[in-house]
Amino acid sequence: MGTLLHNKTQNQSKREAIVQTAMNLFSDHGFDATPMPFLAEKAGVGTGTIYRYFPSKEALLNEIYRNYKLKVESYVLDGFNEQETVEKKFKHLCSRWIEISIQDPKLFQFLELQNYLPYLDDESKNIEENFMKIIVQFVKDGQKRNLLMQGDPLLIFSMVTGAITKVFKSQIKWTNLSRKSCIDFCWRMVAK
């Protein structure tokens, strides 16, 4: 029985090594520029081992995307209080998004790179669409109350996340002042 438990633990650690290594490599090099043999070498496993866990590189990408996307969405929405003002809710969302880029820059970069790739399967796309429904509804509610600028809610959301992502990609250090400045700028950009 100890051998089965050991093998299970060893298999779990191999799988976790593959997932973590793939996320890092896809983040650094992109999906297309990360061949499976290179991924296997960096994960410390054989190429065949990867295929034992994942039928294809696309399946691996989608599993990583779904797993992390759900965690990120949960983190971003944690503490999102419907009773707060539109401005406070907006600043909460921005702050949480910035916090992810600080706490896990590889994950932030991975999600930014993968969000619009054709490799995402329907299940992965549905996760993004469900999250976007929450954001779109938030923007529409703000627009109805004449607190947010009129226009396509997805465009408004993209402008905000684009600003935050640009600061991240520019490697500007997130300090308390730069975070506050970025969030305040984003609010002024979309507020009426």
Secondary structure by P-SEA (a helix, b strand, c coil): caaaaaaaaaaaaaaaaaaaaaaaaaaacccccccaaaaaaaacccaaaaaaacccaaaaaaaaaaaaaaaaaaaaaccccccccaaaaaaaaaaaaaaaaaacaaaaaaaaaccccccccaaaaaaaaaaaaaaaaaaaaaaaacccccccaaaaaaaaaaaaaaaaaacccccaaaaaaaaaaaaaaccc
